[in-house]
Amino acid sequence: MFRKILVAMDGSEPANRAFETALGEAGVWKAEVHVVYVVESGLFSSLPMDNTLEIIYSVLQKEGEDVLEAARKKADAAGVSLVTHLRQGHAGSQIISLAEELGADLILLGSYGKSGVDRLLLGSVTDYVVQNSPITTTVVRS
């Protein structure tokens, strides 16, 4: 039985499928759904902050807000209670940290993010969470 489900979203199709799965599970278990979007600020930590980086960060934060708003609309339409979270930092660490803070019973993730290049440069967030999560973690394949 799941009471709190955390879904990590990044705007990709696999993440959207994970969210759809969460809505279905929430209906079965009458669970609360939490959605998190993480702005990967670690990418910029070694660079001096200038106007260009501030603009890039703003664009990423706006994207996150848009993804969370779209999730909120889908959850409302499905009659599911939804709480959204916008975080910054290393995505895998932030997902695990939030799950622990919430007392989540389940983490749902897409099988990969927005691009294969992200996995080459950053390592796979999904792999990181699966390897390090202390709670049940499900990877939803597309």
Secondary structure, 3 states (H helix, E strand, C coil): CCCEEEEECCCCHHHHHHHHHHHHHHHHHCCEEEEEEEECHHHHCCCCCCHHHHHHHHHHHHHHHHHHHHHHHHHHHHCCCEEEEEEECCHHHHHHHHHHHHCCCEEEEECCCCCHHHHHHHCCHHHHHHHHCCCEEEEECC
